[in-house]
Amino acid sequence: MRAGPLHIRTLKSLLLAGAGACLLAAGAAQAQEATPPVDDGLEERALYLDAAEVARIGDRLEASREQGDRLYARFQDHALRTRRLTYDLATGIATADGEVELTAPDGSTVFADYLELTDGAQTGVAVNFATRLEDGSSLMAATAVRRSETVNELNYAIFTPCPICDEDGPKEPTVSIQAQRVIQDENLRAVLYRNAVFKVKGVPVLYLPFFAHPDPTVERASGFLVPEIGFDQERGLSWEQPYLIVVSPSEDWLISPQFNSEVEPLLNLQWRRRFADGTVVARGGYTYARNFGDFDADDDGVDDVPQPLDREHRSYLLAHGTFDPTGPWRWGFTAERTSDKTLFDRYDVRDPYADNGLYHGDERRLISQVYAERQTKRSYLSFGAFAIQSLRVVQFNDTAPGLNVFESDGALPVAAPIVEGRWEPDGPVFGGRLRLTGSAVALYREEFAGAPVLRPEVLPVGPAPTQGVDGRRVTGRAEWRRTMISPAGVRWAPFVDGRVDLYSISDLPAPGLEAEQTVTRGRFTAGLDVSWPLIRPLSGGADLVLEPMGQISASTDADLDPRVPNEDSQVLDLDETSLFRIDRFPGLDLYEGGLRLTGGARATLRWDEGREASLFVGRSWRSDAEPGLLTASADMPSVLYDATGLADETSDWVVQGTFEPHDGVRAWGRATIDGSGEVRRAEAAVEGRWGRRNAGSLIYVMDDSNPVEGPLNRNYAFVESSVQQFIVDDWGVVGRGVYDLDRDLFVRSEVGLLFDDDCVRFEIGYRRDNTRVRPSGASEGAYVRLTLATFGGTR
């Protein structure tokens, strides 16, 4: 081994003295992706050598290559390239000198100026050592010693998760750690540093006498995660520091206390456990704090809403589990509750409204449920029950947010049980597909919900009752459909559909009705779907596809009894796909009858291998209007209006289009337009990318379907935009915002400075959020987001 004084070297000198930065970045990455070499048939001490000159002196082989080239050798499933090689057949010691590249059986590659291997390549020494780790990070050292199969020691080493080479050669990585000594212990599965210096763009920012992080082979390990830092005018400066505790490969805890300069801290906990056939994740938080915020509506210095001066226990629980054992059955649960309807907003709790489980709560509603499913190729069956906690505001007070009115949990139904099933026979029936479906549900309410759940015929004339309306429903349905294609390419699809409903309703508020009401109804439908796609080649390699489509269906009259509450069909998204369905409502409480004719056409233009533009226009006609589809306004129950666009003899026009003129540009839009030409609902978006990393989007959404606006029902229109533009090298600006056109304010906005390379993404900026329900109104303050390669990041 070479001798000589050692000293701390700069990163650039290590790269240039060793195998070279570009060789490390390209060659090591390629070697990392390579599969382990197959058995080469060599005996344990055998050597395969490809060299220009080989000389044997006793048990020692000396080999070299011509100037400018490297020899190649294989031994004990290792592959070696170098300028000069000495191998002792008796001791098994190999010495390589000059641009050494060694590939191990697992595919990993190391580079060095000088390398000495002993004891079957299990121990050795390297000078000017460099390698690429499994996670893509780079490790270099002046000297490296492999003391055993499990312990590696590096002296004057540099570790970086960032690229160290560009088109101009070696470069300073964005983030690096330099240390006097680094020990990688595979038994401990950790990398230990002594006298570690953290550098950002070559500038020292932190010194630690001792430091450690998990070995790259470790998927999870206990330790601190990247903190979340921010500022809010209510909480002040906020620091949330997660700490991960790995109990076992299948279980861990995440302790994440949030410290605030102006209010009491919030302790967040998360527990995750993977079982043989399932997973459970439970999150929770707790604080013992006073109510904080502004409850002064008239700014007279006196709170209009009394605030508790004493501290209160405030907490939340967000848990879910899914279990999928062998066989057709699977089951799961969610448990979501909070003690304070504004707790998530006050403390900026992350992702509290995630969709887990079989049934999903919508925005600002938490759902607790249990369910079980059985699914085979031809059948499906599910059982479940759920309850909802609402955090929605039904009446905003912009001048005094502390006086906002929240939706009552008692007015929301508890479903127990809810059953759904379907079955299809193995083979065709009369040449088509037969499907039998059934469902049953029981809903219970503690408080009266009113319109639009109930129709005006059954609403009380005087004050609203306190007792909630309970309902139970059983539905059975059979559907048959067959698809045929004629020689001319016309697609014919006849269908037959029949359904029967049985309702039992309790505690309807209308006078003169018995306490228990039973309603039976049914509908039979027969019809035909027709479509004929036509294609015409155009000049320049373009194609034009025209597809007219139509449907005619005849049904018995819809028996929309006013005693049946509308629980599951209050929102209808009328678009290209739903326009041609037999039942265009998402649920079963509303349905259509009579004679109906639906027509539409889609035109698609394709050119230049991937460029495309399309347009769809469609509408439906019916023999008679269906007043049972009208909706009562929640603010004025006596006023009925058509929220569906289907109640009249003609439906709303459905218009949808897409446009992709370039790989970096995509636009789409859709709208429903009534017979007078008024746009009732519309969505439009355009997304673009220019350059390698610049991007932007603009989205417009409006709903003008409610003619009677009030605190509970409100039309809306808003614009959402985002942009990321790099100005100089890796520096740029970002901006995001949602603007409410009706209220004339930004409900959410962010603007910040961005640094982003292949290793680090860092954002710092200012944000304001009016979407959160806080007693003091909008949340505003500074934010910091940091993402490090191999170390994760903040949200």
C-alpha positions in Angstrom: 0.0 0.0 0.0 1.2 3.5 -0.8 2.4 5.6 2.2 2.3 9.3 2.7 0.7 12.1 4.7 -3.1 12.5 4.6 -4.9 15.8 4.7 -8.4 17.1 4.3 -9.0 17.6 0.6 -11.5 19.7 -1.2 -14.3 17.9 -3.0 -12.9 19.0 -6.4 -9.5 17.6 -5.7 -11.0 14.3 -4.6 -13.0 14.0 -7.8 -10.1 14.9 -10.0 -7.6 12.8 -8.2 -9.9 9.8 -8.2 -11.7 8.2 -11.1 -13.3 11.4 -12.1 -16.7 13.1 -11.4 -18.3 12.2 -14.7 -17.1 8.6 -14.5 -18.6 8.4 -11.0 -21.9 10.0 -12.1 -22.4 8.0 -15.2 -20.5 4.8 -14.7 -21.5 4.2 -11.2 -25.1 4.9 -12.0 -25.0 2.5 -14.8 -23.3 -0.1 -12.6 -25.9 0.4 -9.9 -28.7 -0.5 -12.4 -26.8 -3.5 -13.7 -27.9 -6.9 -12.6 -25.5 -9.1 -10.6 -23.2 -11.1 -12.8 -24.1 -14.7 -13.4 -21.9 -17.6 -12.4 -18.9 -17.4 -14.7 -17.7 -21.0 -14.1 -14.5 -20.0 -12.4 -13.2 -22.0 -9.5 -12.8 -20.3 -6.1 -9.2 -19.1 -6.6 -9.4 -19.0 -10.4 -8.7 -15.8 -12.4 -9.8 -14.7 -15.9 -7.6 -12.0 -17.3 -7.7 -10.0 -20.5 -4.5 -7.9 -20.8 -1.9 -6.9 -23.3 1.0 -8.1 -21.2 1.0 -10.8 -18.4 4.0 -12.0 -16.5 4.1 -14.7 -13.8 6.7 -14.5 -11.1 6.2 -17.4 -8.8 2.6 -17.3 -7.5 2.3 -13.7 -8.5 0.7 -12.4 -11.8 1.5 -9.0 -13.1 -0.6 -7.6 -15.9 -0.9 -4.3 -17.8 -2.5 -2.7 -20.8 -1.3 -0.5 -23.6 -1.2 3.2 -23.0 -4.6 4.7 -22.9 -6.5 1.5 -22.2 -7.4 -0.6 -19.2 -7.2 -4.4 -18.7 -10.1 -6.5 -17.7 -10.2 -9.3 -15.0 -12.8 -11.6 -13.3 -12.4 -13.4 -10.0 -14.8 -14.7 -7.5 -17.8 -13.1 -9.3 -16.1 -9.7 -9.3 -15.3 -7.7 -12.4 -12.3 -5.4 -12.4 -10.9 -2.8 -14.9 -7.6 -1.0 -14.2 -4.3 0.1 -15.7 -2.0 -2.4 -13.8 -2.9 -5.5 -11.8 -1.0 -7.7 -9.5 -2.6 -10.9 -8.2 -1.1 -13.4 -5.7 -2.5 -16.9 -6.5 -1.3 -18.2 -3.1 -2.8 -15.6 -0.8 -5.6 -14.3 -3.0 -4.5 -10.7 -2.7 -5.1 -8.4 -5.7 -3.6 -5.0 -6.2 -4.9 -2.6 -8.8 -3.3 0.7 -9.7 -4.6 3.4 -12.0 -8.3 4.2 -12.9 -9.6 1.3 -10.9 -13.3 0.2 -11.4 -14.5 -2.8 -9.4 -18.0 -4.2 -9.8 -19.2 -6.5 -7.0 -21.7 -9.5 -7.4 -24.6 -7.3 -6.3 -23.9 -4.8 -9.1 -22.4 -2.0 -7.0 -19.3 -0.3 -8.4 -16.4 1.5 -6.7 -13.8 3.7 -8.2 -10.3 4.4 -6.9 -6.8 5.4 -7.9 -5.4 2.4 -6.0 -7.1 -0.7 -4.6 -5.9 -3.6 -2.6 -8.2 -6.6 -1.9 -7.6 -9.5 0.4 -9.5 -12.4 1.9 -11.7 -13.2 -1.0 -12.5 -9.5 -1.7 -14.1 -9.2 1.8 -11.4 -6.8 3.1 -9.3 -4.2 1.4 -7.9 -0.7 1.1 -8.5 2.1 -1.5 -7.0 5.5 -2.2 -9.1 8.3 -3.7 -12.2 6.1 -3.3 -15.6 7.0 -4.8 -18.9 5.0 -5.1 -22.6 5.5 -5.8 -24.9 4.2 -3.1 -28.2 2.4 -3.6 -30.3 5.6 -3.1 -28.3 7.5 -5.8 -26.1 9.5 -3.4 -22.3 9.7 -3.8 -19.6 8.9 -1.3 -15.9 9.8 -1.7 -12.9 9.6 0.5 -9.1 10.1 0.5 -8.7 6.5 1.8 -11.2 3.7 2.4 -10.6 0.6 4.4 -12.9 -2.4 4.3 -12.2 -4.0 7.7 -14.7 -6.8 7.4 -17.7 -8.0 5.6 -19.9 -5.5 7.6 -17.6 -2.6 8.5 -16.2 0.1 6.1 -14.1 3.0 7.3 -13.5 6.1 5.3 -11.0 8.9 6.1 -11.5 12.5 5.1 -14.8 11.6 3.3 -17.5 13.5 1.5 -21.1 12.4 1.3 -23.7 14.1 -1.0 -27.1 13.1 -2.3 -26.7 15.7 -5.1 -25.3 15.4 -8.6 -21.5 16.1 -8.8 -21.1 16.3 -12.5 -22.7 18.4 -15.3 -21.8 19.1 -19.0 -18.8 21.2 -17.9 -17.3 18.5 -15.6 -17.2 18.3 -11.8 -19.3 20.7 -9.9 -19.9 21.7 -6.3 -23.0 19.8 -5.0 -25.8 21.8 -3.5 -25.7 19.9 -0.2 -22.8 17.8 1.2 -21.4 16.5 4.4 -17.6 16.4 5.0 -16.2 14.4 7.8 -12.8 13.4 9.2 -14.0 9.8 9.6 -17.0 7.9 8.3 -17.8 4.4 9.4 -20.5 2.3 7.6 -21.6 -0.5 9.9 -23.9 -2.9 8.1 -24.7 -4.7 11.4 -25.9 -1.4 12.9 -27.3 -0.5 9.5 -26.0 3.1 10.1 -23.4 5.5 8.7 -21.5 7.2 11.6 -19.7 10.6 11.1 -17.0 12.2 13.2 -16.3 16.0 13.0 -19.0 16.4 10.3 -19.4 19.7 8.5 -22.6 20.4 6.6 -22.2 22.6 3.5 -24.6 24.3 1.2 -23.1 25.3 -2.1 -19.7 24.8 -0.6 -20.4 27.2 2.4 -20.2 25.6 5.9 -23.5 26.0 7.7 -23.3 23.5 10.6 -20.7 21.5 12.5 -21.4 18.4 14.6 -18.7 16.4 16.4 -20.8 13.3 15.9 -23.6 12.6 13.4 -25.3 9.5 12.1 -28.0 8.6 9.6 -29.4 5.2 8.4 -27.5 3.1 5.9 -28.9 3.5 2.4 -30.0 -0.1 2.5 -32.4 0.8 5.3 -35.9 1.7 4.1 -37.0 3.2 7.5 -35.0 4.1 10.6 -35.7 6.0 13.8 -34.6 9.6 13.9 -35.6 13.2 13.3 -37.4 14.1 10.0 -37.3 17.4 8.2 -39.2 20.0 10.3 -42.1 22.1 9.1 -41.6 25.8 9.7 -44.1 28.6 9.2 -45.7 31.8 10.6 -49.3 32.6 11.3 -50.8 35.7 12.8 -52.7 33.7 15.4 -50.1 31.0 16.3 -47.1 33.2 15.7 -43.9 31.4 14.7 -44.6 27.6 14.3 -42.1 24.8 14.4 -43.3 21.2 13.9 -40.6 18.6 14.5 -41.4 15.0 13.5 -39.5 12.1 15.1 -39.9 8.6 13.7 -39.6 5.6 16.0 -39.3 2.3 14.1 -40.5 -0.5 16.3 -40.2 -3.3 13.7 -40.2 -3.7 9.9 -44.0 -3.7 10.2 -44.7 -1.0 12.9 -43.6 2.5 13.6 -44.6 5.7 15.5 -44.4 9.3 14.4 -44.2 11.9 17.2 -44.7 15.4 15.8 -45.1 18.2 18.4 -46.0 21.6 17.0 -44.5 24.5 19.0 -46.0 28.0 18.6 -44.7 31.3 19.9 -48.2 32.7 20.6 -50.4 29.8 21.7 -50.0 26.4 23.4 -48.3 23.6 21.6 -50.2 20.8 19.8 -48.9 17.2 20.1 -49.5 15.0 17.0 -49.0 11.3 17.1 -49.2 8.7 14.3 -49.1 4.9 14.6 -48.8 2.5 11.7 -48.9 -1.3 11.8 -48.8 -3.7 8.9 -50.3 -7.1 9.6 -50.1 -10.3 7.5 -53.4 -9.4 5.7 -53.9 -5.7 6.4 -52.8 -2.3 7.6 -53.9 0.1 10.4 -53.0 3.8 10.5 -54.1 6.0 13.4 -53.4 9.7 13.8 -54.3 11.9 16.7 -53.5 15.2 18.3 -54.0 16.8 21.7 -53.7 20.3 23.2 -54.7 21.9 26.5 -55.4 25.4 25.3 -57.6 28.4 25.5 -59.9 29.3 22.6 -57.9 31.8 20.5 -59.1 34.1 17.8 -61.1 37.3 17.2 -64.8 37.2 18.1 -65.3 40.9 17.9 -67.9 41.5 15.1 -68.2 45.4 15.4 -64.6 46.1 16.4 -65.6 47.8 19.7 -63.1 45.9 21.7 -65.6 43.6 23.3 -66.1 40.0 22.1 -69.6 39.4 20.8 -69.2 35.7 21.5 -68.0 34.9 25.0 -64.7 33.1 25.0 -63.8 30.5 27.6 -60.9 31.9 29.7 -60.0 28.6 31.1 -58.1 26.0 29.1 -59.9 23.2 27.5 -58.9 19.7 26.3 -58.9 19.7 22.5 -58.1 16.7 20.4 -58.7 14.8 17.2 -58.5 11.2 15.9 -58.1 10.1 12.3 -57.7 6.3 11.9 -58.4 3.8 9.2 -57.7 0.1 8.6 -58.0 -2.3 5.7 -57.8 -6.0 5.8 -57.7 -8.3 2.8 -57.2 -11.9 3.8 -57.0 -14.7 1.3 -60.4 -15.3 -0.3 -63.2 -13.1 -1.6 -63.8 -11.2 1.6 -62.1 -7.9 2.7 -63.1 -5.5 5.4 -62.1 -2.2 7.0 -63.0 0.8 9.1 -62.4 4.5 9.6 -62.7 6.5 12.9 -62.6 10.3 12.4 -63.6 12.7 15.1 -62.5 16.1 16.5 -63.5 17.8 19.7 -63.3 21.3 18.1 -64.8 22.2 14.6 -62.0 24.7 14.1 -59.0 22.7 15.5 -57.7 21.6 12.1 -57.8 25.2 10.8 -56.3 26.8 13.9 -53.3 24.4 14.0 -53.0 23.8 10.3 -53.3 20.0 10.6 -52.2 18.3 7.4 -54.6 16.3 5.2 -57.5 15.8 7.6 -60.0 15.0 4.9 -58.3 12.1 3.1 -60.5 9.5 1.5 -60.2 6.1 3.3 -62.5 3.2 3.5 -65.5 2.2 1.4 -67.6 5.3 1.9 -66.0 8.8 1.5 -66.9 11.9 3.3 -66.8 15.0 1.2 -64.8 18.2 1.9 -64.9 19.3 5.6 -66.9 16.2 6.7 -65.4 13.4 8.7 -66.8 9.9 8.4 -66.6 6.9 10.8 -67.5 3.6 9.3 -67.2 -0.2 9.3 -67.6 -2.3 6.2 -67.0 -5.7 4.7 -66.9 -6.7 1.0 -67.1 -9.9 -0.9 -66.1 -9.9 -4.6 -65.7 -12.6 -7.2 -65.6 -12.5 -11.0 -69.4 -12.5 -11.2 -70.6 -11.1 -7.9 -70.2 -8.4 -5.4 -71.6 -7.9 -1.9 -71.0 -5.2 0.7 -72.2 -4.5 4.2 -71.5 -1.3 6.1 -72.5 1.5 8.5 -71.3 5.0 8.9 -71.8 8.3 10.8 -70.7 11.8 9.8 -69.3 14.7 11.7 -69.5 18.0 9.8 -67.0 20.8 10.0 -68.8 22.8 7.3 -69.9 26.4 7.7 -73.4 26.9 6.4 -73.6 30.6 7.1 -70.5 32.8 6.7 -70.0 36.0 8.5 -67.2 37.9 6.6 -67.1 40.7 9.1 -66.9 38.5 12.2 -65.7 35.0 11.4 -66.2 34.0 15.0 -70.0 34.2 14.3 -70.0 31.6 11.5 -72.7 29.0 11.8 -71.7 25.4 11.4 -73.6 22.6 9.9 -75.3 20.5 12.6 -74.2 16.9 12.9 -77.6 15.8 14.0 -79.1 16.9 10.7 -76.8 14.4 8.9 -77.9 10.8 8.6 -76.5 7.8 10.3 -76.6 4.8 7.9 -76.9 1.5 9.6 -76.9 -0.8 7.8 -76.2 -0.2 4.1 -76.1 -3.2 1.9 -75.3 -3.4 -1.9 -74.9 -6.4 -4.1 -74.8 -7.5 -7.8 -74.6 -10.8 -9.7 -74.0 -11.8 -13.3 -74.4 -15.3 -14.8 -71.4 -17.0 -16.3 -72.6 -16.9 -19.9 -74.6 -14.7 -22.2 -78.4 -14.5 -21.7 -80.2 -14.2 -25.1 -76.9 -13.1 -26.5 -76.4 -10.3 -24.0 -75.2 -9.5 -20.5 -77.7 -9.9 -17.6 -76.9 -8.1 -14.3 -79.0 -8.3 -11.1 -78.4 -5.7 -8.4 -79.9 -5.0 -5.0 -79.4 -2.6 -2.2 -80.9 -1.7 1.2 -80.2 1.2 3.6 -81.6 2.5 6.8 -81.0 6.2 7.7 -81.6 7.9 11.0 -81.5 11.6 11.9 -81.6 13.3 15.3 -82.6 16.7 13.9 -84.8 18.0 11.1 -82.9 18.5 7.8 -85.6 20.1 5.7 -85.1 21.2 2.1 -83.7 20.0 -0.3 -84.1 16.6 1.3 -87.9 16.9 1.6 -90.3 18.3 -1.0 -92.6 21.3 0.0 -95.7 19.0 0.1 -94.4 17.4 3.3 -92.6 20.4 4.8 -94.3 22.0 7.9 -96.0 25.3 7.5 -94.9 26.7 10.8 -91.7 26.4 12.8 -89.3 23.6 11.8 -89.8 20.5 13.9 -87.0 19.2 16.1 -87.4 15.5 15.3 -85.4 14.1 12.3 -86.9 12.1 9.5 -85.9 8.4 9.4 -86.0 6.3 6.2 -85.4 2.8 5.1 -85.2 1.6 1.5 -84.9 -1.8 -0.3 -84.3 -1.8 -4.1 -84.0 -4.6 -6.6 -83.0 -4.2 -10.2 -82.4 -6.3 -13.3 -80.6 -5.0 -16.4 -80.0 -6.8 -19.8 -77.9 -5.3 -22.6 -76.6 -6.7 -25.9 -74.1 -5.0 -28.2 -74.0 -5.7 -32.0 -72.0 -4.2 -34.8 -73.3 -4.2 -38.3 -71.1 -4.7 -41.4 -71.2 -1.0 -42.0 -69.7 -0.3 -38.6 -72.9 0.8 -36.8 -73.0 -0.1 -33.2 -76.5 -1.3 -31.9 -77.1 -1.9 -28.2 -80.7 -2.8 -27.2 -81.3 -2.9 -23.5 -84.1 -3.7 -21.0 -84.1 -2.5 -17.4 -86.5 -3.0 -14.5 -86.4 -1.9 -10.8 -88.6 -2.0 -7.7 -88.3 0.2 -4.6 -89.8 -0.2 -1.2 -89.6 2.7 1.3 -90.5 3.0 4.9 -90.4 6.6 6.2 -90.9 7.8 9.8 -91.6 11.2 11.4 -92.5 13.2 8.3 -93.4 16.7 9.6 -96.4 17.4 7.3 -99.7 17.4 9.3 -102.2 14.7 8.6 -99.5 12.0 7.9 -99.2 8.9 10.0 -96.0 8.4 11.9 -95.0 5.5 9.6 -95.3 5.8 5.8 -94.8 3.0 3.3 -94.1 3.7 -0.4 -93.7 1.2 -3.2 -92.8 2.1 -6.7 -91.4 0.5 -9.8 -90.2 1.3 -13.3 -89.7 -0.7 -16.5 -87.5 0.6 -19.4 -86.7 -0.6 -22.8 -84.5 1.2 -25.3 -81.7 1.2 -27.9 -78.3 2.9 -28.1 -76.9 3.6 -31.6 -73.5 5.0 -32.6 -71.6 5.2 -35.9 -67.9 6.2 -35.7 -66.7 7.5 -39.1 -63.1 8.3 -40.0 -61.7 10.4 -42.8 -58.0 10.8 -43.6 -57.0 14.4 -44.3 -54.0 15.9 -46.1 -50.8 16.1 -44.1 -51.4 12.8 -42.2 -54.3 14.1 -40.1 -57.5 12.1 -39.3 -61.0 13.4 -38.6 -63.3 11.1 -36.6 -67.0 11.8 -36.4 -69.2 9.8 -34.1 -72.9 10.6 -34.0 -74.7 8.7 -31.2 -78.3 8.5 -30.0 -80.5 6.7 -27.5 -84.2 6.1 -27.4 -85.8 4.7 -24.3 -89.4 4.2 -23.2 -90.2 3.8 -19.5 -93.3 3.6 -17.3 -94.1 6.9 -15.7 -91.8 7.9 -12.8 -93.6 7.6 -9.4 -91.7 10.3 -7.5 -93.8 10.3 -4.4 -93.3 13.5 -2.4 -93.0 11.5 0.8 -89.7 9.9 -0.3 -86.7 12.0 0.9 -84.0 12.8 -1.6 -80.9 11.5 0.3 -78.6 10.4 -2.5 -79.4 12.4 -5.6 -79.1 16.0 -4.6 -76.1 16.7 -6.9 -76.0 15.7 -10.6 -73.0 16.1 -12.8 -74.5 16.1 -16.3 -71.7 15.4 -18.8 -71.0 13.3 -21.9 -71.0 10.0 -20.0 -74.0 10.5 -17.7 -76.2 11.9 -20.5 -76.7 8.5 -22.1 -77.3 6.5 -18.9 -80.7 5.0 -18.1 -80.5 6.6 -14.7 -78.6 9.9 -14.9 -78.8 10.5 -11.1 -75.9 9.2 -8.9 -78.3 7.6 -6.4 -81.7 5.9 -6.4 -84.1 8.3 -4.7 -84.7 10.2 -8.0 -85.2 8.6 -11.4 -86.8 9.4 -14.8 -89.7 7.9 -16.7 -91.6 8.3 -19.9 -90.4 8.5 -23.5 -86.9 10.0 -23.9 -84.7 10.7 -26.9 -81.0 11.6 -26.4 -78.7 12.6 -29.2 -75.1 13.9 -29.5 -72.0 13.9 -31.6 -68.3 13.9 -31.0 -65.7 15.2 -33.5 -62.0 14.4 -33.0 -59.1 15.7 -35.1 -55.7 14.1 -34.7 -52.5 15.2 -36.3 -48.7 15.1 -35.9 -48.5 12.0 -33.7 -50.3 12.9 -30.6 -51.8 16.3 -31.3 -55.6 16.2 -30.8 -58.7 18.4 -30.6 -62.2 17.1 -29.8 -65.7 18.5 -29.3 -68.9 16.9 -28.0 -72.4 18.4 -28.1 -75.5 16.5 -26.8 -79.0 17.0 -25.5 -82.0 15.0 -24.3 -85.7 15.3 -25.1 -88.6 13.8 -23.2 -92.3 13.5 -24.0 -93.5 15.3 -20.9 -91.9 17.5 -18.3 -91.1 15.9 -14.9 -92.0 18.3 -12.1 -90.9 15.7 -9.5 -87.3 16.4 -10.4 -87.6 20.0 -9.2 -85.7 21.0 -6.1 -86.8 23.1 -3.1 -84.4 25.9 -2.2 -82.9 25.5 1.3 -83.4 29.2 2.0 -86.9 29.5 0.5 -88.5 26.0 0.7 -91.6 27.1 -1.2 -89.5 28.0 -4.3 -88.9 25.1 -6.7 -86.2 25.2 -9.4 -84.5 22.7 -11.7 -81.0 22.0 -10.3 -80.6 18.9 -12.6 -81.2 20.3 -16.0 -83.5 17.4 -16.7 -86.9 18.4 -15.4 -88.2 20.2 -18.5 -89.1 18.6 -21.8 -85.6 19.4 -23.1 -82.5 19.0 -21.0 -79.6 21.4 -20.8 -77.1 21.2 -23.6 -73.9 19.4 -22.7 -70.8 20.7 -24.4 -67.3 19.3 -23.8 -64.0 19.9 -25.6 -60.3 19.1 -25.3 -57.4 20.7 -27.1 -53.7 19.4 -27.1 -51.8 21.4 -29.8 -48.4 20.7 -28.3 -46.7 18.3 -25.9 -46.5 21.1 -23.4 -50.0 22.5 -23.8 -53.3 21.0 -22.8 -56.7 22.6 -22.5 -60.2 21.2 -21.7 -63.6 22.6 -20.9 -67.2 21.6 -20.4 -70.5 23.4 -19.8 -74.2 22.8 -19.4 -76.3 25.4 -21.2 -80.1 25.8 -20.8 -82.6 26.4 -23.7 -82.3 30.2 -23.5 -78.5 30.0 -23.9 -77.6 30.8 -20.3 -74.6 28.9 -19.0 -75.6 27.1 -15.8 -72.4 25.3 -15.0 -69.0 25.5 -16.6 -65.4 24.4 -16.1 -62.4 25.3 -18.2 -58.7 24.7 -17.8 -55.4 25.3 -19.6 -52.1 23.7 -18.5 -48.7 24.5 -20.0 -45.1 23.6 -19.7 -42.3 25.6 -21.3 -38.6 24.9 -21.0 -37.5 22.0 -18.9 -39.1 23.0 -15.6 -41.4 26.0 -16.1 -45.1 25.3 -15.8 -48.4 27.1 -15.3 -52.1 26.4 -15.2 -55.4 28.3 -15.1 -58.8 26.9 -14.1 -62.2 28.5 -14.2 -65.2 27.0 -12.4 -68.7 28.4 -12.1 -72.2 27.2 -11.0 -75.2 29.4 -11.6 -77.9 26.8 -11.3 -79.5 28.1 -8.1 -81.9 31.0 -8.9 -82.5 31.7 -5.2 -79.3 32.5 -3.3 -79.0 32.6 0.5 -76.8 31.6 3.4 -77.3 27.9 2.7 -77.5 27.9 -1.1 -75.1 30.0 -3.1 -73.9 30.1 -6.7 -70.2 30.5 -7.1 -67.5 31.3 -9.6 -63.8 31.2 -9.0 -60.5 31.1 -10.9 -57.5 29.0 -9.7 -54.0 29.6 -11.1 -50.5 28.5 -10.5 -47.1 29.3 -12.1 -43.5 28.2 -11.7 -41.0 30.3 -13.6 -37.2 30.0 -13.3 -35.3 33.3 -13.7 -31.6 32.5 -13.3 -30.2 29.0 -13.3 -32.0 27.1 -10.5 -33.6 30.2 -9.0 -37.2 31.1 -9.8 -40.6 32.3 -8.5 -43.8 30.4 -7.7 -47.3 31.6 -7.3 -50.6 30.0 -6.6 -54.0 31.4 -6.0 -57.8 30.9 -5.9 -59.9 33.9 -6.6 -63.6 34.0 -5.7 -65.3 36.1 -8.4 -68.6 36.5 -6.5 -67.1 37.6 -3.2 -64.3 39.5 -5.0 -61.4 38.2 -2.9 -58.6 35.7 -2.9 -59.6 32.8 -0.8 -56.2 31.3 -1.1 -52.9 32.7 -2.4 -49.2 32.1 -2.2 -46.2 33.8 -3.7 -42.6 32.7 -3.0 -39.0 32.4 -4.1 -37.9 29.0 -5.3 -34.6 27.2 -5.5 -34.7 23.8 -7.2 -32.0 21.6 -8.6 -31.7 17.8 -8.9 -31.0 17.6 -5.2 -32.9 20.3 -3.2 -36.2 22.1 -3.6 -36.6 25.0 -1.3 -39.4 27.5 -1.2 -39.9 30.5 1.1 -42.8 32.9 0.7 -46.0 34.4 2.0 -49.4 32.8 2.0 -53.0 33.8 2.9 -55.8 31.3 3.3 -59.4 32.2 3.6 -60.6 28.7 3.1 -59.9 27.7 6.6 -62.6 28.3 9.2 -60.9 30.4 11.9 -62.6 32.8 14.4 -60.2 35.5 13.3 -60.8 34.9 9.6 -58.0 34.4 7.1 -54.8 32.8 8.0 -51.7 34.5 6.7 -48.0 34.4 7.3 -44.7 33.1 6.0 -44.1 29.5 4.9 -41.1 27.4 4.3 -41.0 24.2 2.2 -37.9 22.0 1.9 -37.3 18.8 0.1 -33.9 17.0 0.1 -33.0 14.1 -2.1 -32.8 10.9 0.0 -34.0 12.8 3.1 -37.6 13.6 2.2 -39.2 17.0 2.7 -41.9 19.2 4.1 -45.4 19.8 2.7 
